[in-house]
Amino acid sequence: MRKIILNTTFILLLILLNSCQRSFEEINTDTSRIKNPSAGSFLKPIQYEMANYGYKRADDFTFDIMQVALSFPNEGNTVSRYYLTESTGNGYWNTSYKWLKQVSELNAAATKEQNNNYIAISKVLNAWIFANLTDAFGDIPMSEALILESNIIKPKYDQQKDIYQFLLDDLKAANLLFDVTKTLPEGDLFYQANTSAEGIVKWKKFANSLSLRLLTRILKKNGEIDVYGRINEIVNDPTTYPIFNNNEDGATLDISGVAPLLPPVARPQDFTAYRAAGEFFTQTLADNQDPRQSKFFTQAKSIPGNQNIGYKGAASGYALGSVFTYQPSNMNQNLAKAPLKILVMTYAELQFILAELSFKGIIPGNAKIFYQNGVTATIEQWGNVVPANYFANPKVAYNGTFERIMLQKYVSLFFIDQQQWYEQRRTGLPVLPNNGGLLNDGKMPQRMLYPTSTKIQNYENYVIASQRMGGDNINTKMWWNQ
């Protein structure tokens, strides 16, 4: 009986196919998909999703490991206690590669269209995402990671030195490709380069400012790569290599709250649930008499009495069994509400980069001026005004030390993906306190563990990379930090 039914079904299918005169391929083609997407159709989704995810990484990871905020009350194994597992970096790895594939598609479409601006933009986006990824894990798949059509399903792990060299060369190529006389034919969430060619100029500035971020990260490797020479090539030739000149030049994403530009945290109450502001970050802003304190934090409350007692966070990694005599400040829910601005790379960060390079004698210029520009831009990028005599405060005034530069750079990197963590690992600054409950012998984790998926699916290459780096361990220092 089953055979009769099957034969009848097959005959009916043949009749249907013949009557419609449609081939098997035609029936099995998804006509809802765009066969030949334009280069511009890739840009806005990449910008939104990766900027959005960077915000989430700051919120979920960087805040905890850099003593900006912490789970509270909580005495278990948390990132704020330097407890990292294989799952800590899973989402970062998978999300980055997902959108890097889209960047690759953008590049392919732009190449087909012979649109140099989109080709250059794809190089900038590729460098932005890949640099963050290698700074989190170390050696990672890059050269073979996005070419599945070539049947490479187990890509090799590229060495970090080679990754940096490639990205820096790509950014230099992007700078030369940009045509600042033309606009983009489709939307651009960072610079609105579809409405004005000035947006292309800002993309060019982003490319070169990002180059300086990467070059500063690998300062220790000058000699292996011509780091100092490339830095001065950019800094000393602003006509060829323009960089950010003000806050408006920075790479940012405005979240309106109107679909599809929705805030990364769906419910603002989730942003503050079971959480406290970190004592170190809160006290740093209090010492600065920073005008943004009320924008960033709620006030601590007395116990008993429930009276406001100012801005006072909880000590990150506090000793087990600690008793708090006050209810600590929390993060302000408004930080998670639209409208808001997601920061990708800012003018303030660039000014602190220049302050460091000047302080170390790598570039000409006045470190104090760069420093003060950075402090000022940090406050103004959040819509606040720098108070009169702000730099008369001895906690803020430039005191000629690298520690002061890096402390205020730490403040400026608030809410910018994982940049605070990368910079602390590079410089050891700011020195974060051990409040008695840190794991990992109180040592700052130097990298994320490779995700479980790559260990299983790409085991041989994973082993090669792990052994080459010195072990798949959170304390293994990567190439630029050795």
Sequence and secondary structure as in RCSB ss.txt:
>XXXX:A:sequence
MRKIILNTTFILLLILLNSCQRSFEEINTDTSRIKNPSAGSFLKPIQYEMANYGYKRADDFTFDIMQVALSFPNE
GNTVSRYYLTESTGNGYWNTSYKWLKQVSELNAAATKEQNNNYIAISKVLNAWIFANLTDAFGDIPMSEALILES
NIIKPKYDQQKDIYQFLLDDLKAANLLFDVTKTLPEGDLFYQANTSAEGIVKWKKFANSLSLRLLTRILKKNGEI
DVYGRINEIVNDPTTYPIFNNNEDGATLDISGVAPLLPPVARPQDFTAYRAAGEFFTQTLADNQDPRQSKFFTQA
KSIPGNQNIGYKGAASGYALGSVFTYQPSNMNQNLAKAPLKILVMTYAELQFILAELSFKGIIPGNAKIFYQNGV
TATIEQWGNVVPANYFANPKVAYNGTFERIMLQKYVSLFFIDQQQWYEQRRTGLPVLPNNGGLLNDGKMPQRMLY
PTSTKIQNYENYVIASQRMGGDNINTKMWWNQ
>XXXX:A:secstr
 HHHHHHHHHHHHHHHHHHHT  HHHHTS TTS SS  THHHHHHHHHHHHHHHHHHIIIIIHHHTTSEEESS  
SS GGGT   GGGGHHHHHHHHHHHHHHHHHHHHHHHHT HHHHHHHHHHHHHHHHHHHHHHSSB  TTTT GGG
T  S   B HHHHHHHHHHHHHHHHHH  TT   SS  TTT TTT THHHHHHHHHHHHHHHHHHHHTGGGBTTB
 HHHHHHHHHT TTTS    SGGGSEEEEE SSTTS  SSSSHHHHHTTEEEBHHHHHHHHHHT TTHHHHB   
EETTT  B  S  B TTB TT   SEE   B GGGGSSSEEEEEE HHHHHHHHHHHHHTTSS S HHHHHHHHH
HHHHHTTT    TTGGGSTTTS  S HHHHHHHHHHHTTTSTTHHHHHHHHH  S     B  SGGG    S   
 HHHHHHTHHHHHHHHHHHT S TT   GGG 
